Amino acid sequence: MRHWVETWRRAGKELEEIRRREIGETDTREAIRQLFGSVVSFRNFPAPPTSGLVEQQRWFAKLRR
């Protein structure tokens, strides 16, 4: 049983590294094209000026009041 636990512990670390590397190498536009068939509709929209975190914090501040 200990052998299996140690095997999965090592495998988990290696799998996490593979996952992180694959996420970093992913081409988002290509992934969207594969999922939805086209990225044409996304090209016309400029990138948002913020990630939305500022707006989220504004909502949290309103809820605190």
Secondary structure as UniProt FT lines:
FT   HELIX           2..25
FT   HELIX           28..36
FT   HELIX           40..43
FT   HELIX           53..64
//
